[in-house]
Amino acid sequence: MRCRWLVFIACLLVVFAAGCRPCHKASDLGFLKPGMSYEEIKARVGTADTDICSGTPCPLYNLCDGRVVVLRFNDWLDDLDIAWVAKDDSLESIFDDEPIEVLVGAIGPPSKYFLNMGSRSLQLDADGHPHIAYGARHLYYAWHDGTTWHTETVDSAEQVGEYASLALDVSGHPHISYYDRGNTDLKYAYWTGSAWEIQTVDSDGDVGTFTSLALDASSYPHINYHELVGDSLKYAHWTGNAWEIQSVIDFRNSGAYGSLALDTFGYPHISFHGYVDRQYALRYTHWIGGAWDTQVVDMVDRIGWNTSLALDASGHPHISYYDRDNTELKHAYWTGSEWNIQTVDGRGDVGEFSSLVLDASGYPHISYYNFTHSSLKYAHWTGAAWDIQVVDHAGRVGRYNSLALDAFGYPHISCYDDSNRALKYAHWTGSQWDIQVVDRVEE
């Protein structure tokens, strides 16, 4: 990554030195929309300002006020996307290590937008009604009362709400962990019964991406999250008086894509993406009462993205995750003596943004994204085989999904619809998928 920054800075120096290139007003970039693919952008750009270069990052547009819209290589996706707006000698990072969704600075953000919802952003209440936390411009919360959807703004601060993770307490009140991109903090909000209480949990460095939230028997919140600068895994929990914060794994390239579950003792178990012996790996750690016990679950060159963790009745972990090398969805579980690893779906490039839940029989259910066909998929274990379905394939849909099961074991899934820039919700009625639009990006 360091060498990419050097290339990036060198490229910008060349751009700024080349004063003869044509410049554009910000209004000229009106054709750029959130969710546009690289090919769509390239088709519109043509060669007026630049040939789409093979090196990265490379200039896309020069603005007359000195800013430059550039393309960069996305390490997590092995693809190009619009990434930064540079002004003078400074860089305004928009979304680190994630596909770009909303362009700010040169274009200006929509009045409402959301992305990077976590795999635990959807929960069902005691009546089986869905509740969803999501955000990016602000933090939003949506819930269904059995008849209609209601939405509200929880935190109206700017650039908050990504990586939202939701839990409902015994009273059905929502608790949400999320990232404050504007201040690079981890935040937490909960409904008291009459108002939203908002707290900053951790402000030490750039912290709060990839949050995962769980509540203990006292409804106290426990949160795992990623520290971006140190590239490490952190864990915070509320003691009843204060937040207690630990660095779980303080090692380079560790801690992203974390997922948290609590056992019957209230001890945390976390799956995450880590780096071991110069290889990316799926890793798992759990608190044993005085220390963290950490294991490597699966390790090849590039594995362990988009993890989602659940514990069975014996307290054994089950983890869904994406194998980038083989572009497959995988499921790993602890038998009591070893890790059993299965390929759930290997048809095409599948498995990103997985969300895992166990049913009453301990069988895994997983929602995930099919990159090849830009669709939302769902798989569950029948006891003998994996039953796989396409839930939604209308346009580019299925990223940032979250899964929950109702009392009948029927799946409910929230996800992002890139084509329509909408938050969607799908649930199985017993005979078909019922799909609804919950909320939309607003210009």
Summary of the structure (lengths in Angstrom):
residues: 443
radius of gyration: 21.4
end to end distance: 33.6
largest distance: 68.1
contacts: 1538
relative contact order: 0.08
helix: 6%
strand: 54%
